[in-house]
Amino acid sequence: MKTFALLICGLSAYGQSFKVEPVANPSNVGSIQSNWSVTHDGKPLLSWVETEKDGSYTLKYAVRNGAQWSQPRVIATHREFFRQPAELPGMVALSDGTLMAHWVEMPEGADDAEFLYVTASKDGVTWSKPVMAHKDKSMVQHGLASMAASGNKEASVMWLEALKGEDGPVSLKRTVVNSQAAVIKEETIDTDVCQCCPTAIVNTAKGLLVAYRDHTKEDIRDISVVRFEGGKWSEAKNINPDKWKLNACPTNAAAAAAKGNQVAISWFTASQGNPRVQVVFSSDGGVTFSKPVVVSTGRAFGYTSIALDEQGGALVSWIEQAQGGDKILVRPVSANGSAGAVTEVMQGTRRALGYPKILHNGADNWVAWAGSETETKVQTVRLK
């Protein structure tokens, strides 16, 4: 396995420098699809899909307690997890400590069918029977999900439904589930979106905000947001007119982070023949956005993730082309749009690196990804 880059970055635009520190985690060889969340009391939570000795797949998680990880716990096992980098399982914690998880399955032998499932646990050990999170049961796409706590003891799952296949139109949907993982509501938010790009949902002080790759009849695939305030959804709003025209799906979407009314969104675009990762900020819960700041430094491949810090700035991760391979990069950007120094976290290939995810937690910043060229295993580093 290639060694990690142990780098000290120069002082960023708002006084932060990074050292990359590899930190072992409790996942085993054969683990992929890592994702971050936090417990209700603010501890980092890492989830992943793991291959068992009998060849079956299991969704697991572990919690970081100070300098140690908890023992990994099983959420669901012997399931047909869709092991595709963009179809990451995810977890959220409700205010009463209930943990909820979602994932996508692709039945054996199915070419296009994807089904979305949810489950819940009061104690983090015993999980409810997985429930399909959508009414439609036909053999089409129901996936590319994201989830956030919403309301009293409930969560909202955003996902895409392709009733007519990927040639569309494809709809952005929301399913509301209670703390027992029972579906209590399903609704359509947008009836024409890009068919294979992940969704991103966050909570602002005003309510839910969802970022996704939109679609027009002219095949423009820019990033839009919708907000849920006062019991109703806003109209979709484009965050920047990239005007990326593409008669295909890039499987490469937006990432969002929020604290109070401070929102940051990063995304990939290749408009004007310039592949790049950009970031915008909002200080009013996503009603208005700043002009975009380009954070990538060369030919970007995207697969971006984002986290907010205590100063309202953002930490953005993405994959970029490197000599002899590709690399995971991280860059801080202040709330006023000043980009700091770039940290190289790891080199490999896009396939091996998967869809890296970043988490800001107190004094620590964490990055997780799928593995290296020689070993499929979830890797984690801490940026100090």
C-alpha positions as CSV (number, residue, x, y, z in Angstrom):
1,M,0.0,0.0,0.0
2,K,1.3,3.4,-0.8
3,T,2.2,5.4,2.2
4,F,0.1,8.3,3.4
5,A,1.3,11.8,2.6
6,L,2.5,13.3,5.9
7,L,2.4,17.0,5.1
8,I,2.4,20.2,7.0
9,C,0.4,22.7,5.0
10,G,1.2,26.4,5.1
11,L,-1.0,28.7,7.1
12,S,-4.4,28.9,5.5
13,A,-6.3,32.1,4.8
14,Y,-7.8,32.1,8.2
15,G,-5.0,30.7,10.4
16,Q,-5.4,26.9,10.1
17,S,-2.7,24.4,9.1
18,F,-3.0,20.6,8.7
19,K,-0.9,17.6,9.5
20,V,-2.2,14.4,8.0
21,E,-2.2,11.6,10.7
22,P,-3.2,8.0,9.7
23,V,-5.6,6.6,12.3
24,A,-6.5,2.9,12.3
25,N,-10.2,2.1,12.4
26,P,-12.0,-1.1,13.2
27,S,-13.1,-2.0,9.7
28,N,-11.7,-5.2,8.2
29,V,-10.2,-6.0,4.8
30,G,-12.9,-6.0,2.2
31,S,-14.7,-2.9,3.7
32,I,-15.9,-0.1,1.4
33,Q,-18.5,2.7,1.3
34,S,-17.4,4.6,4.4
35,N,-19.4,7.5,5.7
36,W,-19.4,9.9,8.6
37,S,-22.1,10.9,11.0
38,V,-22.2,12.0,14.7
39,T,-24.0,10.6,17.7
40,H,-26.6,12.7,19.5
41,D,-23.9,13.8,22.0
42,G,-21.5,14.8,19.2
43,K,-19.1,11.9,18.9
44,P,-17.8,10.9,15.5
45,L,-19.5,7.9,14.0
46,L,-18.0,5.9,11.1
47,S,-20.1,3.4,9.1
48,W,-19.1,1.0,6.3
49,V,-20.1,-2.1,4.3
50,E,-17.9,-5.1,4.9
51,T,-17.5,-8.5,3.2
52,E,-17.9,-11.4,5.5
53,K,-16.0,-14.7,5.3
54,D,-19.0,-16.4,3.7
55,G,-19.1,-13.7,0.9
56,S,-22.2,-11.9,2.3
57,Y,-22.3,-8.2,3.1
58,T,-22.8,-6.4,6.4
59,L,-23.4,-2.8,7.3
60,K,-21.4,-1.9,10.4
61,Y,-20.5,1.2,12.4
62,A,-18.2,2.3,15.3
63,V,-18.1,5.4,17.5
64,R,-14.9,7.3,18.3
65,N,-14.7,7.8,22.1
66,G,-11.8,10.1,22.8
67,A,-8.7,8.3,21.5
68,Q,-10.4,5.0,21.0
69,W,-13.0,3.4,18.7
70,S,-15.9,1.4,20.1
71,Q,-16.2,-2.2,19.0
72,P,-17.9,-2.4,15.6
73,R,-21.6,-3.1,15.7
74,V,-23.8,-4.7,13.1
75,I,-26.7,-2.7,11.6
76,A,-27.8,-5.2,8.9
77,T,-26.3,-8.4,7.5
78,H,-26.8,-10.8,4.6
79,R,-28.3,-8.0,2.5
80,E,-27.9,-7.2,-1.2
81,F,-26.1,-3.9,-0.6
82,F,-25.5,-2.0,-3.8
83,R,-21.7,-1.7,-3.6
84,Q,-21.3,1.4,-5.8
85,P,-19.3,4.4,-4.6
86,A,-22.1,6.9,-5.1
87,E,-24.7,4.8,-3.2
88,L,-23.3,5.3,0.3
89,P,-25.3,4.0,3.2
90,G,-25.8,6.7,5.9
91,M,-26.7,7.2,9.5
92,V,-28.2,10.0,11.6
93,A,-28.9,10.4,15.3
94,L,-32.2,11.8,16.6
95,S,-32.3,14.1,19.6
96,D,-33.4,11.2,21.9
97,G,-30.3,9.2,20.9
98,T,-32.2,6.9,18.4
99,L,-29.9,5.9,15.5
100,M,-31.3,5.6,12.0
101,A,-29.6,4.1,9.0
102,H,-30.4,3.9,5.3
103,W,-28.9,1.9,2.4
104,V,-29.7,0.9,-1.2
105,E,-29.9,-2.7,-2.3
106,M,-29.6,-4.1,-5.8
107,P,-31.3,-7.6,-6.0
108,E,-29.1,-10.3,-7.5
109,G,-29.6,-10.6,-11.2
110,A,-31.3,-7.2,-11.5
111,D,-29.8,-4.7,-14.0
112,D,-31.6,-1.5,-13.1
113,A,-33.6,-2.2,-9.9
114,E,-32.5,-0.4,-6.7
115,F,-34.5,-0.4,-3.5
116,L,-34.0,1.9,-0.5
117,Y,-34.2,0.6,3.1
118,V,-34.3,2.2,6.5
119,T,-33.9,0.8,10.0
120,A,-33.7,2.2,13.6
121,S,-32.2,1.4,16.9
122,K,-32.8,2.8,20.4
123,D,-29.7,1.4,21.9
124,G,-27.4,1.1,18.9
125,V,-27.3,-2.7,19.3
126,T,-30.7,-4.1,18.4
127,W,-32.0,-2.8,15.0
128,S,-35.6,-2.9,13.7
129,K,-36.5,-5.0,10.7
130,P,-35.4,-3.1,7.5
131,V,-38.3,-1.4,5.8
132,M,-38.5,-0.3,2.2
133,A,-38.6,3.5,2.2
134,H,-40.8,3.9,-0.9
135,K,-44.3,3.0,-2.1
136,D,-43.3,1.9,-5.6
137,K,-42.0,-1.7,-5.7
138,S,-41.3,-1.9,-9.5
139,M,-37.9,-2.9,-10.7
140,V,-36.5,0.6,-11.3
141,Q,-34.1,2.9,-9.5
142,H,-35.0,4.1,-6.0
143,G,-31.7,5.4,-4.6
144,L,-28.9,7.9,-4.3
145,A,-30.2,8.7,-0.9
146,S,-29.3,11.1,1.9
147,M,-30.9,11.5,5.4
148,A,-31.3,14.1,8.1
149,A,-33.1,14.4,11.4
150,S,-36.3,16.4,11.0
151,G,-39.2,17.2,13.3
152,N,-39.9,15.4,16.6
153,K,-38.4,11.9,16.6
154,E,-38.4,11.6,12.8
155,A,-36.0,11.7,9.9
156,S,-36.3,12.7,6.2
157,V,-34.8,10.6,3.5
158,M,-34.2,12.2,0.1
159,W,-33.8,9.9,-2.9
160,L,-34.3,9.6,-6.6
161,E,-37.0,7.6,-8.4
162,A,-36.8,6.6,-12.1
163,L,-40.1,5.1,-12.9
164,K,-39.4,5.3,-16.6
165,G,-35.7,4.3,-16.3
166,E,-32.7,6.5,-16.5
167,D,-34.0,8.1,-19.7
168,G,-36.4,9.8,-17.4
169,P,-37.8,12.0,-16.3
170,V,-36.4,11.1,-12.8
171,S,-37.9,12.6,-9.7
172,L,-36.5,13.9,-6.4
173,K,-38.5,12.4,-3.6
174,R,-38.7,12.6,0.2
175,T,-39.7,9.9,2.6
176,V,-40.4,10.8,6.3
177,V,-39.9,8.0,8.8
178,N,-40.5,7.9,12.5
179,S,-38.1,6.7,15.2
180,Q,-39.3,3.1,14.7
181,A,-38.4,3.4,11.0
182,A,-42.0,3.3,10.0
183,V,-42.8,5.3,6.8
184,I,-45.3,8.1,7.6
185,K,-45.1,10.2,4.4
186,E,-43.8,10.2,0.9
187,E,-43.8,13.2,-1.5
188,T,-42.3,14.4,-4.8
189,I,-40.2,17.5,-4.7
190,D,-38.9,17.9,-8.2
191,T,-40.1,16.0,-11.3
192,D,-37.0,16.3,-13.5
193,V,-33.5,15.9,-12.0
194,C,-30.2,14.4,-13.1
195,Q,-30.7,10.6,-12.8
196,C,-27.6,9.2,-11.1
197,C,-26.1,12.0,-8.9
198,P,-26.4,11.7,-5.1
199,T,-28.6,14.0,-3.0
200,A,-27.5,16.0,0.0
201,I,-29.8,17.1,2.9
202,V,-28.9,19.3,5.9
203,N,-30.7,21.1,8.7
204,T,-30.5,24.9,8.9
205,A,-32.0,27.1,11.6
206,K,-34.9,27.8,9.2
207,G,-35.5,24.1,8.2
208,L,-34.4,21.5,5.8
209,L,-32.2,22.3,2.8
210,V,-31.6,19.8,-0.1
211,A,-28.9,20.2,-2.7
212,Y,-29.0,18.1,-5.9
213,R,-28.0,18.1,-9.5
214,D,-31.0,19.4,-11.5
215,H,-31.9,18.8,-15.1
216,T,-33.6,20.7,-17.9
217,K,-35.0,19.7,-21.2
218,E,-31.9,21.2,-22.8
219,D,-29.7,18.8,-20.7
220,I,-28.3,21.5,-18.5
221,R,-27.2,19.8,-15.3
222,D,-26.4,22.4,-12.7
223,I,-26.9,22.3,-8.9
224,S,-30.2,23.4,-7.3
225,V,-31.5,23.7,-3.8
226,V,-34.9,23.5,-2.3
227,R,-35.8,24.5,1.3
228,F,-38.5,23.2,3.6
229,E,-39.8,26.2,5.8
230,G,-43.1,26.8,7.5
231,G,-44.4,23.4,6.4
232,K,-43.9,23.8,2.7
233,W,-41.2,23.4,0.1
234,S,-39.7,26.4,-1.8
235,E,-39.3,26.5,-5.5
236,A,-36.0,25.0,-6.8
237,K,-33.2,27.5,-7.0
238,N,-30.0,27.2,-9.0
239,I,-27.0,28.1,-6.8
240,N,-24.9,29.2,-9.8
241,P,-25.5,29.2,-13.6
242,D,-22.6,26.9,-14.7
243,K,-24.7,26.0,-17.7
244,W,-23.1,22.5,-17.9
245,K,-24.8,20.8,-20.9
246,L,-24.3,17.1,-20.9
247,N,-26.2,14.3,-22.6
248,A,-25.1,11.8,-19.9
249,C,-25.0,11.5,-16.1
250,P,-21.8,12.4,-14.3
251,T,-22.6,10.4,-11.1
252,N,-21.0,13.4,-9.3
253,A,-23.1,15.7,-7.2
254,A,-23.1,18.4,-4.5
255,A,-22.1,18.1,-0.9
256,A,-23.7,20.4,1.8
257,A,-23.0,21.4,5.4
258,A,-24.9,23.7,7.7
259,K,-24.7,25.2,11.2
260,G,-27.5,27.5,12.1
261,N,-28.1,29.6,9.1
262,Q,-24.6,29.2,7.8
263,V,-24.5,26.9,4.8
264,A,-21.7,25.8,2.5
265,I,-22.2,23.7,-0.7
266,S,-19.4,22.2,-2.9
267,W,-19.9,20.6,-6.2
268,F,-18.2,19.4,-9.4
269,T,-18.9,20.9,-12.9
270,A,-17.1,20.6,-16.2
271,S,-18.8,23.5,-18.0
272,Q,-16.8,25.4,-20.6
273,G,-14.6,22.4,-20.8
274,N,-13.1,23.1,-17.4
275,P,-13.5,20.3,-14.8
276,R,-13.4,21.9,-11.4
277,V,-14.8,21.9,-7.8
278,Q,-16.5,25.0,-6.5
279,V,-17.9,26.2,-3.2
280,V,-20.5,28.7,-2.3
281,F,-21.7,30.1,1.1
282,S,-25.0,31.3,2.5
283,S,-25.6,33.2,5.8
284,D,-29.4,33.1,5.5
285,G,-30.1,29.4,5.5
286,G,-29.8,29.0,1.8
287,V,-32.0,31.8,0.6
288,T,-29.1,33.5,-1.1
289,F,-25.6,32.4,-2.0
290,S,-22.2,34.0,-2.5
291,K,-20.3,33.8,-5.8
292,P,-18.5,30.5,-6.3
293,V,-14.9,30.0,-5.3
294,V,-12.9,27.4,-7.3
295,V,-11.0,25.2,-4.8
296,S,-9.5,22.6,-7.2
297,T,-6.0,23.2,-8.5
298,G,-5.8,21.1,-11.6
299,R,-8.0,18.6,-13.5
300,A,-10.6,17.8,-10.9
301,F,-12.7,14.6,-10.9
302,G,-15.0,15.8,-8.2
303,Y,-16.6,13.4,-5.7
304,T,-16.5,16.2,-3.2
305,S,-17.4,16.4,0.5
306,I,-17.7,19.4,2.8
307,A,-17.8,20.3,6.5
308,L,-18.2,23.6,8.3
309,D,-15.9,24.8,11.1
310,E,-16.6,27.0,14.1
311,Q,-15.7,30.2,12.2
312,G,-18.2,29.6,9.5
313,G,-15.6,28.5,7.0
314,A,-15.6,25.2,5.1
315,L,-13.3,22.2,4.7
316,V,-13.7,20.8,1.2
317,S,-12.4,17.4,0.0
318,W,-12.3,16.2,-3.6
319,I,-10.4,13.9,-6.0
320,E,-8.0,15.4,-8.6
321,Q,-5.8,14.0,-11.3
322,A,-2.2,13.5,-10.2
323,Q,1.0,12.4,-12.0
324,G,0.9,8.6,-12.2
325,G,-2.6,8.4,-10.6
326,D,-5.1,10.5,-8.7
327,K,-5.2,12.1,-5.3
328,I,-7.5,13.1,-2.5
329,L,-7.1,16.8,-1.6
330,V,-8.5,18.9,1.2
331,R,-8.7,22.7,1.3
332,P,-10.1,25.2,3.8
333,V,-12.1,28.1,2.6
334,S,-13.1,31.0,4.8
335,A,-16.7,32.3,4.9
336,N,-15.6,35.3,2.8
337,G,-14.3,33.0,0.1
338,S,-10.6,33.1,0.8
339,A,-9.1,29.7,0.0
340,G,-6.3,28.3,2.1
341,A,-3.4,25.8,1.5
342,V,-4.1,22.5,-0.1
343,T,-3.4,19.2,1.7
344,E,-2.7,16.0,-0.2
345,V,-4.2,13.1,1.8
346,M,-3.7,10.1,-0.4
347,Q,-2.7,9.0,-3.9
348,G,-4.3,6.2,-5.8
349,T,-6.9,5.8,-8.6
350,R,-10.5,7.1,-8.6
351,R,-11.7,3.5,-8.4
352,A,-9.7,2.7,-5.4
353,L,-10.4,6.0,-3.6
354,G,-14.1,5.7,-4.0
355,Y,-16.1,8.7,-2.7
356,P,-14.1,10.3,0.2
357,K,-16.0,11.8,3.0
358,I,-14.9,14.6,5.5
359,L,-16.0,15.4,9.0
360,H,-15.2,18.3,11.3
361,N,-15.6,17.4,14.9
362,G,-14.3,19.8,17.6
363,A,-10.5,20.1,17.2
364,D,-10.4,17.3,14.8
365,N,-11.0,16.9,11.0
366,W,-11.5,13.4,9.7
367,V,-11.3,12.0,6.2
368,A,-12.4,8.4,5.2
369,W,-12.3,6.6,1.9
370,A,-12.5,3.2,0.4
371,G,-9.0,1.9,0.2
372,S,-5.7,1.8,-1.7
373,E,-4.4,0.1,-4.8
374,T,-3.3,-3.0,-3.0
375,E,-5.9,-3.3,-0.2
376,T,-9.7,-2.8,-0.2
377,K,-10.3,-1.5,3.3
378,V,-11.7,1.7,4.7
379,Q,-8.9,4.2,5.5
380,T,-9.1,7.1,7.9
381,V,-6.9,10.0,8.7
382,R,-7.1,12.9,11.1
383,L,-6.1,16.4,10.0
384,K,-4.6,18.4,12.9
